[in-house]
Amino acid sequence: MTDPSLGRKKKKITIIASLKGVETAKKALVRLGFDSISNFAKSKFLARTTVTKFFQCKPIQLDSFKKICKDLELNWREIAGIIEEEQSEGLEINNCSSSDINEKMKQLQILCRKVTVIDKKTKTIKAVITLEGDINSVINWKIIQSAVQEYSGYSIEITDIKEGSIKLFVEGSPEDIRRLVSHIKSGELKEVNGFPVQDIQILSESSDDDQSTESDDKWRLVQEIVSQPVKHRKLSDADLSDTNLSGADLSGADLSGADLSGADLSDADLSGADLSDADLSGADLSSADLSGADLSSADLTETNLYGADLRGAYLTKTNLTLGQLFLNLINLFLGLIDACCGAIKGANRRILYQRKVYTTVANLSRANLSRANLCRTNLSRVKLTQANLSEANLISANFNLADLSLVNLSGADLFMANLSQANINLVNLTEANLREANLSRAKLRGANLERANLNYADLSNTDLRGANLTRTNLIGVKLSKANLSYAELSSADLSNAQLRGANLSGAILSDADLSSADLSGTNLSRADLSNANLRKCYFRLANLSQANLHRADLTEANLRGSDLRRADLRGADLTLARQSLISGNANVKGAKFAWNRGLCPGDESRLRKFGALFPHGFW
């Protein structure tokens, strides 16, 4: 059986086909009898997107580039347009004439590490540096790598870190490795990022032929996976990037730390698989079975999970989006390249990069994530339309600006989750736990929140028009300036809620508990508040015109300045309520008044005339 560890965590070198090379490749495709790119990709175990990028002159990984050319019976160097006598031994940036941007260009060289010139004769040397210290104190090994590069050269890359003393396994060009050894042996390099250097040893050399052997092993492994399905296969740290594993049986497989970036895993069976720390960036997992899979700390950036089944999956600390600060830096540096460098010449391209502004990332539409563990997962801006997240663990998850329209979140635990500015229209949140969740400025139009727990949640400025909040726990909730027009809130608990300036026109609040709620400046015109508990409510300057307050309990409520024109107060209890003059066109038949502040003595006779009751006299 092929050893999956042979290609693990290698430096990714990207290359672009020349325009002439693509034309040659297209002719080869026809000559070999392939009627489409898709058929060619499938037959050669390559991801269709990778082959498509090849024919679009976009950068792809070197091993994938070589395989495509080999399977088309072409010389990969000729297809890339590389001319040997013009090959470079290092990174260069052309067309930069201004001397004062040299320092910035050095930083850009570091940024463009993935963009590497291919040199047929270049070999790499592996070495191990032993540092004095505790490996647990290494917070960011890339800082250490940068420190080593400053002394030796930018080809140096740390490929592994092991325990004991801190052992840094590095790989680089012979010149850079020799320079590094010299600096350490001479004592010039005594410490790296605060860690004393104890020793350095040369391990081995690897040539282009070695890399070809490793690449061949990779594709043999892929063929083995597809043709010989084995449950619980050991594939930890395997390089399966850009491969076509569509429909493959990888159930229970150990893919921890594996490189599956750009891979086609559509319709694959990954149920119960260990994908922790795996790189799934740009992979196609549409309609894949990921039920019970461990995706903790996996990178799902720009991954397609459309229709995937993630029932019971574990996604804690999973990365589904690129950090906004990092995106801004990328776009800033690429902008500097555009500004400082002229057009990149023909086939002899020293720097290859793709100008791209990153926005929305992972697509989880229709994905089945019921009972999945997404605790503290960053799902910002992710598309989740029509996904199933019922009973999922979403505690402290970040859904900022995410698209959750038509999602099933019934019974989900969203305690302290961030749903600010998310699109949650027509979502099913019945019996969901949203205690202390942030839903400010979210769109919840037509959402079903029946019997949900929104205790002390923030729904300020939220659009809840036509939402169903029947028997919902809204104790202490913030609904200031929220739009709840025609929402269903019957039997809901809104005690101590903050509804200042909210729109509740036409809302149904019958039998609801709004005791001690702040409804100042709220629009309750035509709202149904029949039999509602409105004790100690603050209605100052509220609009209650045409509101139904039949048999409502308004004991000790503050109605100063409120508009009660044509309001139905039949049978309401206004004992100790504070109010201004109640308009004569309000229906007060059977309404109970006692010890009311704000009413003049002459108001008693007028109110009695319209059927109001004063069982304890007038105060």
C-alpha positions as CSV (number, residue, x, y, z in Angstrom):
1,M,0.0,0.0,0.0
2,T,1.2,3.5,-0.8
3,D,2.6,5.5,2.1
4,P,0.4,8.6,2.4
5,S,3.0,10.5,4.4
6,L,5.4,10.8,1.4
7,G,3.9,14.0,0.2
8,R,3.0,15.7,3.5
9,K,3.0,19.4,4.0
10,K,5.3,20.3,1.1
11,K,5.9,23.9,0.0
12,K,3.3,24.7,-2.6
13,I,4.9,25.9,-5.8
14,T,2.5,27.4,-8.4
15,I,3.0,27.7,-12.1
16,I,1.0,29.1,-15.1
17,A,0.7,27.6,-18.6
18,S,1.7,30.0,-21.4
19,L,-0.9,30.9,-24.0
20,K,1.0,28.9,-26.6
21,G,1.2,26.0,-24.2
22,V,-2.6,26.0,-23.6
23,E,-3.2,25.8,-27.4
24,T,-0.8,22.8,-27.6
25,A,-2.6,21.2,-24.7
26,K,-6.0,21.7,-26.3
27,K,-4.8,19.9,-29.4
28,A,-3.4,17.1,-27.3
29,L,-6.8,16.7,-25.6
30,V,-8.5,16.2,-28.9
31,R,-5.7,14.0,-30.2
32,L,-6.0,11.6,-27.2
33,G,-9.8,11.3,-27.7
34,F,-11.0,13.4,-24.7
35,D,-14.2,15.2,-25.6
36,S,-14.2,17.5,-22.6
37,I,-12.1,18.8,-19.8
38,S,-14.4,17.1,-17.3
39,N,-13.9,13.7,-18.8
40,F,-10.1,14.2,-18.9
41,A,-10.0,15.3,-15.3
42,K,-12.2,12.4,-14.1
43,S,-10.2,9.8,-15.9
44,K,-6.9,11.1,-14.5
45,F,-8.1,11.6,-10.9
46,L,-7.7,15.4,-11.1
47,A,-10.2,17.9,-9.7
48,R,-12.1,19.5,-12.6
49,T,-11.5,23.0,-11.2
50,T,-7.7,22.4,-11.3
51,V,-7.8,21.3,-14.9
52,T,-10.0,24.2,-15.8
53,K,-7.6,26.7,-14.2
54,F,-4.8,25.1,-16.2
55,F,-6.6,25.8,-19.5
56,Q,-7.5,29.3,-18.3
57,C,-3.8,30.2,-17.7
58,K,-4.3,30.5,-14.0
59,P,-1.8,29.3,-11.4
60,I,-2.0,25.8,-10.1
61,Q,0.3,23.6,-8.1
62,L,3.4,22.3,-9.8
63,D,2.7,18.6,-9.2
64,S,-0.8,19.0,-10.7
65,F,0.7,21.0,-13.6
66,K,3.3,18.2,-14.3
67,K,0.6,15.5,-14.1
68,I,-1.7,17.2,-16.6
69,C,1.2,17.6,-19.0
70,K,2.4,14.1,-18.5
71,D,-1.2,12.7,-19.1
72,L,-1.4,14.8,-22.3
73,E,2.0,13.5,-23.3
74,L,3.5,17.0,-23.3
75,N,6.7,18.5,-21.9
76,W,5.7,20.5,-18.9
77,R,8.5,23.0,-19.3
78,E,7.5,23.8,-22.9
79,I,3.9,24.2,-21.8
80,A,4.9,26.6,-19.1
81,G,7.1,28.5,-21.6
82,I,10.2,28.2,-19.4
83,I,13.4,28.8,-21.3
84,E,16.4,27.3,-19.6
85,E,18.9,30.0,-20.3
86,E,16.6,32.6,-18.8
87,Q,15.8,30.6,-15.7
88,S,16.3,32.4,-12.4
89,E,17.8,31.2,-9.2
90,G,15.7,33.4,-7.0
91,L,12.7,35.7,-6.9
92,E,12.8,38.9,-8.9
93,I,10.4,41.8,-9.5
94,N,10.7,43.3,-12.9
95,N,9.9,46.8,-14.1
96,C,10.4,48.5,-10.8
97,S,12.5,51.6,-11.5
98,S,12.1,53.6,-8.3
99,S,14.8,53.1,-5.8
100,D,12.8,54.2,-2.8
101,I,10.4,51.2,-3.1
102,N,13.1,48.5,-2.7
103,E,12.3,47.9,1.0
104,K,8.6,47.5,0.2
105,M,9.4,45.0,-2.6
106,K,11.3,42.9,-0.1
107,Q,8.2,42.6,1.9
108,L,6.2,41.8,-1.2
109,Q,8.7,39.0,-1.9
110,I,7.8,37.4,1.4
111,L,4.1,37.8,0.7
112,C,4.4,36.1,-2.6
113,R,6.1,32.9,-1.3
114,K,3.7,30.7,-3.1
115,V,4.7,32.3,-6.4
116,T,8.0,30.7,-7.2
117,V,10.2,30.5,-10.3
118,I,10.9,26.9,-11.4
119,D,14.6,26.1,-11.9
120,K,15.4,22.6,-13.4
121,K,18.8,22.5,-11.8
122,T,17.9,23.7,-8.4
123,K,18.2,21.2,-5.5
124,T,16.9,21.6,-2.0
125,I,18.7,20.6,1.2
126,K,17.1,19.6,4.4
127,A,18.5,20.4,7.8
128,V,17.5,20.4,11.4
129,I,18.2,23.3,13.8
130,T,18.1,22.6,17.5
131,L,16.9,25.4,19.8
132,E,17.0,25.6,23.5
133,G,13.5,26.0,24.9
134,D,10.0,24.6,25.4
135,I,8.0,23.9,22.2
136,N,4.8,25.0,24.0
137,S,6.2,28.5,24.2
138,V,6.4,28.8,20.3
139,I,3.3,30.9,19.6
140,N,3.9,31.5,15.8
141,W,6.5,29.5,14.0
142,K,6.2,31.8,10.9
143,I,7.9,34.6,13.0
144,I,10.8,32.2,13.6
145,Q,10.9,31.3,9.9
146,S,11.1,35.0,9.0
147,A,14.0,35.4,11.5
148,V,15.9,32.5,9.9
149,Q,15.3,33.9,6.4
150,E,16.8,37.2,7.3
151,Y,20.2,35.5,8.0
152,S,20.1,32.9,5.2
153,G,17.7,33.7,2.3
154,Y,14.1,33.5,1.4
155,S,14.2,29.9,0.1
156,I,14.4,28.7,3.7
157,E,11.1,27.2,4.9
158,I,10.3,25.4,8.2
159,T,8.6,22.1,7.3
160,D,8.2,20.6,10.8
161,I,8.7,21.3,14.5
162,K,9.2,18.5,17.0
163,E,9.3,18.3,20.8
164,G,12.2,17.8,23.1
165,S,14.4,20.7,22.6
166,I,12.8,22.7,19.8
167,K,13.8,21.0,16.6
168,L,13.2,23.0,13.5
169,F,13.2,21.0,10.3
170,V,14.1,23.4,7.5
171,E,14.4,23.1,3.7
172,G,16.0,25.5,1.2
173,S,18.4,26.0,-1.6
174,P,22.0,24.8,-1.1
175,E,23.3,28.4,-1.1
176,D,20.9,29.5,1.6
177,I,21.4,26.4,3.8
178,R,25.2,26.8,3.6
179,R,24.8,30.4,4.5
180,L,22.7,29.4,7.5
181,V,25.2,26.8,8.7
182,S,28.0,29.3,8.4
183,H,26.2,31.9,10.5
184,I,25.4,29.3,13.2
185,K,28.9,27.8,13.2
186,S,30.6,31.2,13.3
187,G,28.4,32.3,16.3
188,E,26.9,35.1,14.3
189,L,23.5,33.5,14.7
190,K,23.3,32.7,18.4
191,E,19.5,32.8,18.9
192,V,16.3,32.8,16.9
193,N,13.4,34.9,18.2
194,G,14.8,34.7,21.7
195,F,15.5,30.9,21.6
196,P,19.3,30.0,21.9
197,V,20.6,28.0,18.9
198,Q,22.3,24.7,20.1
199,D,23.2,23.0,16.8
200,I,22.4,22.5,13.1
201,Q,22.8,19.3,11.0
202,I,22.4,18.7,7.3
203,L,20.0,15.9,6.7
204,S,19.6,15.3,2.9
205,E,19.3,16.7,-0.6
206,S,16.2,16.4,-2.8
207,S,16.2,17.0,-6.6
208,D,13.5,17.5,-9.2
209,D,13.6,13.7,-9.8
210,D,12.8,13.1,-6.1
211,Q,9.9,15.5,-6.3
212,S,8.6,13.6,-9.4
213,T,8.8,10.3,-7.5
214,E,6.8,11.8,-4.6
215,S,4.2,13.2,-7.1
216,D,3.9,9.8,-8.7
217,D,3.3,8.2,-5.3
218,K,0.6,10.8,-4.6
219,W,-1.4,9.9,-7.7
220,R,-0.9,6.2,-7.1
221,L,-2.4,6.7,-3.7
222,V,-5.4,8.5,-5.2
223,Q,-6.0,5.7,-7.7
224,E,-5.7,3.2,-4.8
225,I,-8.3,5.1,-2.7
226,V,-10.8,5.2,-5.6
227,S,-10.3,1.6,-6.9
228,Q,-9.8,-0.1,-3.5
229,P,-12.4,1.3,-1.0
230,V,-11.2,0.6,2.6
231,K,-13.0,1.9,5.7
232,H,-10.9,3.6,8.4
233,R,-8.0,4.2,6.0
234,K,-4.9,5.9,7.5
235,L,-4.3,9.1,5.5
236,S,-3.1,11.5,8.2
237,D,-1.0,14.4,6.7
238,A,-1.5,13.0,3.2
239,D,-1.2,15.3,0.2
240,L,-4.4,14.9,-1.7
241,S,-4.6,18.4,-3.0
242,D,-6.2,19.0,-6.5
243,T,-7.3,15.4,-6.7
244,N,-10.6,13.9,-7.9
245,L,-12.1,11.8,-5.1
246,S,-15.7,12.3,-6.1
247,G,-17.9,9.6,-4.7
248,A,-14.9,7.9,-2.9
249,D,-15.5,5.8,0.2
250,L,-13.5,7.5,2.9
251,S,-15.8,6.6,5.8
252,G,-14.0,6.6,9.1
253,A,-10.7,7.6,7.4
254,D,-8.0,9.3,9.4
255,L,-7.4,12.5,7.3
256,S,-6.2,14.6,10.2
257,G,-3.8,17.2,8.9
258,A,-4.3,16.1,5.3
259,D,-4.0,18.6,2.4
260,L,-7.2,18.4,0.5
261,S,-7.1,21.9,-0.8
262,G,-8.8,22.2,-4.2
263,A,-9.9,18.5,-4.1
264,D,-13.1,17.3,-5.6
265,L,-14.9,15.4,-2.8
266,S,-18.4,15.8,-4.1
267,D,-20.7,12.9,-3.2
268,A,-17.8,11.3,-1.2
269,D,-18.6,9.3,1.9
270,L,-16.7,10.9,4.7
271,S,-19.0,9.8,7.5
272,G,-17.1,9.5,10.8
273,A,-13.9,10.6,9.2
274,D,-11.2,12.5,11.2
275,L,-10.6,15.8,9.3
276,S,-9.2,17.7,12.2
277,D,-6.6,20.3,11.1
278,A,-7.2,19.3,7.5
279,D,-6.8,21.9,4.7
280,L,-10.1,21.8,2.8
281,S,-9.7,25.3,1.3
282,G,-11.3,25.5,-2.1
283,A,-12.4,21.9,-2.0
284,D,-15.7,20.7,-3.5
285,L,-17.7,18.9,-0.8
286,S,-21.1,19.3,-2.4
287,S,-23.5,16.5,-1.4
288,A,-20.7,14.8,0.6
289,D,-21.7,12.7,3.6
290,L,-19.8,14.3,6.5
291,S,-22.1,13.0,9.2
292,G,-20.3,12.5,12.5
293,A,-17.0,13.8,10.9
294,D,-14.5,15.6,13.0
295,L,-13.7,19.0,11.3
296,S,-12.3,20.7,14.3
297,S,-9.7,23.3,13.4
298,A,-10.1,22.4,9.7
299,D,-9.7,25.1,7.0
300,L,-12.9,25.4,5.0
301,T,-12.1,28.7,3.4
302,E,-14.0,29.0,0.0
303,T,-15.2,25.4,0.4
304,N,-18.3,24.3,-1.4
305,L,-20.6,22.4,1.1
306,Y,-23.8,22.7,-0.9
307,G,-26.1,19.9,0.1
308,A,-23.5,18.2,2.3
309,D,-24.7,16.1,5.2
310,L,-23.0,17.3,8.4
311,R,-25.3,15.7,11.0
312,G,-23.4,15.3,14.2
313,A,-20.3,16.7,12.7
314,Y,-17.8,18.4,15.1
315,L,-16.6,21.8,13.7
316,T,-15.2,23.6,16.8
317,K,-12.6,26.3,15.8
318,T,-13.2,25.5,12.1
319,N,-12.2,28.3,9.8
320,L,-14.9,29.1,7.2
321,T,-13.8,32.6,6.3
322,L,-10.7,34.7,5.7
323,G,-10.1,37.3,8.4
324,Q,-11.1,40.8,7.2
325,L,-7.8,42.3,8.4
326,F,-5.8,39.7,6.4
327,L,-8.0,40.3,3.4
328,N,-7.3,44.0,3.6
329,L,-3.6,43.4,3.8
330,I,-3.6,41.1,0.8
331,N,-5.5,43.5,-1.3
332,L,-3.3,46.4,-0.1
333,F,-0.1,44.5,-1.1
334,L,-1.5,43.4,-4.4
335,G,-2.4,47.0,-5.1
336,L,1.2,48.0,-4.4
337,I,2.4,45.4,-6.9
338,D,0.0,46.8,-9.5
339,A,1.3,50.4,-8.7
340,C,5.0,49.6,-8.6
341,C,5.4,47.0,-11.3
342,G,4.4,47.2,-14.9
343,A,3.0,44.5,-17.1
344,I,4.3,41.0,-16.5
345,K,6.1,39.9,-19.6
346,G,5.1,36.9,-21.7
347,A,6.0,33.4,-20.7
348,N,9.1,34.3,-18.6
349,R,7.1,35.4,-15.6
350,R,9.2,35.9,-12.5
351,I,6.2,36.6,-10.3
352,L,2.9,34.9,-10.8
353,Y,-0.1,36.1,-8.8
354,Q,-3.8,36.4,-9.3
355,R,-5.4,39.8,-8.6
356,K,-8.5,38.9,-6.5
357,V,-10.6,40.7,-4.0
358,Y,-12.0,38.2,-1.5
359,T,-15.6,38.6,-0.2
360,T,-18.1,35.9,0.7
361,V,-16.6,32.5,1.2
362,A,-18.0,29.0,2.1
363,N,-21.3,27.9,0.6
364,L,-23.3,25.7,3.0
365,S,-26.6,26.0,1.2
366,R,-28.9,22.9,1.8
367,A,-26.2,21.4,4.0
368,N,-27.4,19.0,6.7
369,L,-25.8,20.2,9.9
370,S,-28.4,18.9,12.4
371,R,-26.9,18.2,15.8
372,A,-23.5,19.4,14.5
373,N,-21.1,20.9,17.0
374,L,-20.3,24.4,15.7
375,C,-19.5,25.9,19.1
376,R,-17.5,29.1,18.7
377,T,-17.1,28.6,14.9
378,N,-16.7,31.6,12.6
379,L,-19.5,31.5,10.1
380,S,-19.4,35.1,9.2
381,R,-20.8,35.9,5.7
382,V,-21.3,32.2,5.0
383,K,-24.2,31.2,2.8
384,L,-26.5,28.7,4.6
385,T,-29.7,29.1,2.8
386,Q,-32.1,26.1,3.3
387,A,-29.5,24.3,5.5
388,N,-30.6,22.1,8.3
389,L,-29.1,23.1,11.7
390,S,-31.7,21.7,13.9
391,E,-30.5,20.9,17.5
392,A,-27.0,22.0,16.5
393,N,-24.5,23.3,19.1
394,L,-24.0,26.9,18.0
395,I,-22.9,28.4,21.3
396,S,-21.0,31.6,20.7
397,A,-20.9,31.0,16.9
398,N,-20.3,34.0,14.7
399,F,-23.0,34.4,12.0
400,N,-22.4,38.1,11.4
401,L,-23.7,39.0,7.9
402,A,-24.4,35.4,7.1
403,D,-27.3,34.3,4.9
404,L,-29.5,32.0,7.0
405,S,-32.8,32.5,5.0
406,L,-35.1,29.4,5.1
407,V,-32.7,27.6,7.5
408,N,-34.0,25.1,10.0
409,L,-32.6,26.1,13.4
410,S,-35.3,24.4,15.5
411,G,-34.0,23.4,18.9
412,A,-30.5,24.8,18.1
413,D,-28.4,26.2,21.0
414,L,-27.4,29.7,20.0
415,F,-26.5,30.9,23.4
416,M,-24.4,34.2,23.1
417,A,-24.2,33.7,19.3
418,N,-23.5,36.6,17.0
419,L,-26.2,37.0,14.4
420,S,-25.9,40.7,13.9
421,Q,-26.9,41.9,10.4
422,A,-27.6,38.3,9.3
423,N,-30.3,37.4,6.9
424,I,-32.6,35.2,8.9
425,N,-35.8,35.7,6.9
426,L,-38.3,32.8,7.1
427,V,-36.0,30.8,9.3
428,N,-37.3,28.1,11.7
429,L,-36.2,28.9,15.2
430,T,-38.9,27.1,17.2
431,E,-37.7,26.1,20.7
432,A,-34.2,27.4,19.9
433,N,-32.0,28.8,22.7
434,L,-31.0,32.4,21.8
435,R,-30.3,33.6,25.3
436,E,-28.0,36.6,25.3
437,A,-27.6,36.3,21.5
438,N,-26.8,39.4,19.4
439,L,-29.4,39.8,16.6
440,S,-29.1,43.5,16.2
441,R,-30.0,44.8,12.8
442,A,-30.7,41.2,11.6
443,K,-33.5,40.4,9.1
444,L,-36.0,38.0,10.7
445,R,-39.0,38.8,8.6
446,G,-41.5,36.0,8.7
447,A,-39.3,33.9,11.0
448,N,-40.8,31.3,13.3
449,L,-39.5,31.8,16.9
450,E,-42.4,30.0,18.6
451,R,-41.4,28.9,22.2
452,A,-37.8,30.1,21.6
453,N,-35.7,31.4,24.4
454,L,-34.5,35.0,23.7
455,N,-33.8,35.9,27.3
456,Y,-31.8,39.2,27.4
457,A,-31.0,38.9,23.7
458,D,-30.2,42.0,21.6
459,L,-32.8,42.5,18.9
460,S,-32.4,46.3,18.5
461,N,-33.1,47.6,15.0
462,T,-34.1,44.1,13.9
463,D,-36.7,43.5,11.2
464,L,-39.3,41.1,12.7
465,R,-42.2,42.0,10.5
466,G,-44.7,39.1,10.5
467,A,-42.5,37.0,12.7
468,N,-44.1,34.3,14.9
469,L,-43.0,34.8,18.6
470,T,-45.9,32.9,20.2
471,R,-45.1,31.8,23.7
472,T,-41.5,33.0,23.2
473,N,-39.3,33.9,26.2
474,L,-38.4,37.5,25.7
475,I,-37.6,38.5,29.2
476,G,-35.3,41.5,29.4
477,V,-34.8,41.5,25.6
478,K,-33.6,44.6,23.8
479,L,-36.1,45.5,21.0
480,S,-35.6,49.2,20.8
481,K,-36.4,50.5,17.3
482,A,-37.2,47.0,16.1
483,N,-39.9,46.5,13.5
484,L,-42.5,44.0,14.8
485,S,-45.4,45.2,12.8
486,Y,-48.0,42.4,12.4
487,A,-45.8,40.0,14.4
488,E,-47.5,37.2,16.4
489,L,-46.5,37.6,20.1
490,S,-49.5,36.1,21.8
491,S,-48.7,34.6,25.3
492,A,-45.0,35.8,24.9
493,D,-43.1,36.8,28.0
494,L,-41.8,40.4,27.4
495,S,-41.4,41.3,31.0
496,N,-38.7,44.0,31.6
497,A,-38.2,44.1,27.8
498,Q,-36.8,47.3,26.2
499,L,-39.1,48.3,23.3
500,R,-38.4,52.0,23.2
501,G,-39.2,53.4,19.7
502,A,-40.2,49.9,18.4
503,N,-42.9,49.4,15.7
504,L,-45.6,47.1,17.0
505,S,-48.4,48.3,14.8
506,G,-50.9,45.6,14.1
507,A,-48.9,43.1,16.3
508,I,-50.8,40.4,18.2
509,L,-49.9,40.6,21.9
510,S,-52.9,39.0,23.4
511,D,-52.2,37.3,26.8
512,A,-48.6,38.5,26.6
513,D,-46.6,39.5,29.7
514,L,-45.2,43.0,29.2
515,S,-44.9,43.8,32.9
516,S,-42.4,46.6,33.6
517,A,-41.5,46.8,29.9
518,D,-40.3,50.1,28.4
519,L,-42.7,50.9,25.6
520,S,-42.0,54.6,25.5
521,G,-42.4,56.1,22.0
522,T,-43.6,52.7,20.7
523,N,-46.1,52.4,17.9
524,L,-48.8,50.1,19.1
525,S,-51.6,51.4,16.8
526,R,-54.1,48.6,16.0
527,A,-52.1,46.2,18.1
528,D,-54.0,43.4,20.0
529,L,-53.1,43.7,23.7
530,S,-56.2,42.0,25.0
531,N,-55.8,40.2,28.3
532,A,-52.1,41.3,28.3
533,N,-50.2,41.9,31.5
534,L,-49.2,45.5,31.3
535,R,-48.5,46.2,34.9
536,K,-46.0,49.0,35.5
537,C,-45.4,49.4,31.8
538,Y,-43.9,52.6,30.6
539,F,-46.1,53.9,27.7
540,R,-45.0,57.5,27.7
541,L,-45.6,59.1,24.3
542,A,-46.6,55.7,22.9
543,N,-49.1,55.4,20.1
544,L,-52.0,53.2,21.2
545,S,-54.6,54.5,18.8
546,Q,-57.1,51.8,17.9
547,A,-55.2,49.4,20.0
548,N,-57.2,46.5,21.6
549,L,-56.7,46.7,25.3
550,H,-59.7,44.6,26.2
551,R,-59.3,43.2,29.8
552,A,-55.7,44.2,29.8
553,D,-54.0,44.7,33.2
554,L,-52.6,48.3,33.2
555,T,-52.1,48.5,37.0
556,E,-49.5,51.2,37.8
557,A,-48.8,51.7,34.1
558,N,-47.5,55.1,33.0
559,L,-49.6,56.3,30.1
560,R,-48.6,60.0,30.2
561,G,-48.6,61.5,26.8
562,S,-49.8,58.3,25.1
563,D,-52.3,58.4,22.3
564,L,-55.4,56.3,23.2
565,R,-57.7,57.6,20.5
566,R,-60.3,55.0,19.6
567,A,-58.5,52.5,21.8
568,D,-60.6,49.6,23.2
569,L,-60.2,49.7,27.0
570,R,-63.3,47.7,27.9
571,G,-62.8,45.8,31.1
572,A,-59.2,47.0,31.4
573,D,-57.7,47.5,34.9
574,L,-56.1,51.0,35.2
575,T,-55.8,51.0,39.0
576,L,-53.0,53.4,40.0
577,A,-52.2,54.1,36.4
578,R,-50.8,57.4,35.5
579,Q,-52.3,59.0,32.4
580,S,-53.3,62.2,30.7
581,L,-56.8,62.9,29.6
582,I,-58.3,59.9,27.8
583,S,-60.0,60.9,24.6
584,G,-63.7,60.6,24.5
585,N,-63.7,58.3,21.5
586,A,-61.8,55.6,23.5
587,N,-64.0,52.7,24.6
588,V,-63.8,52.6,28.4
589,K,-66.9,50.6,29.1
590,G,-66.2,48.5,32.2
591,A,-62.7,49.9,32.5
592,K,-61.6,50.1,36.2
593,F,-60.1,53.4,37.4
594,A,-58.8,54.0,41.0
595,W,-56.2,56.4,42.5
596,N,-55.1,57.6,39.1
597,R,-52.6,60.4,38.8
598,G,-52.9,62.8,35.9
599,L,-56.7,62.9,35.7
600,C,-58.6,66.0,36.8
601,P,-61.6,65.6,39.2
602,G,-63.9,66.6,36.3
603,D,-62.7,63.6,34.3
604,E,-64.5,61.1,36.6
605,S,-68.0,62.1,35.6
606,R,-67.1,62.1,31.9
607,L,-65.5,58.7,32.2
608,R,-68.5,57.3,34.2
609,K,-70.7,58.6,31.4
610,F,-68.9,56.3,29.0
611,G,-69.2,53.3,31.3
612,A,-65.9,53.5,33.3
613,L,-65.9,52.1,36.8
614,F,-64.5,53.8,39.9
615,P,-65.0,51.2,42.7
616,H,-62.8,53.0,45.1
617,G,-63.7,56.5,44.2
618,F,-61.5,59.1,42.5
619,W,-58.1,60.2,43.7
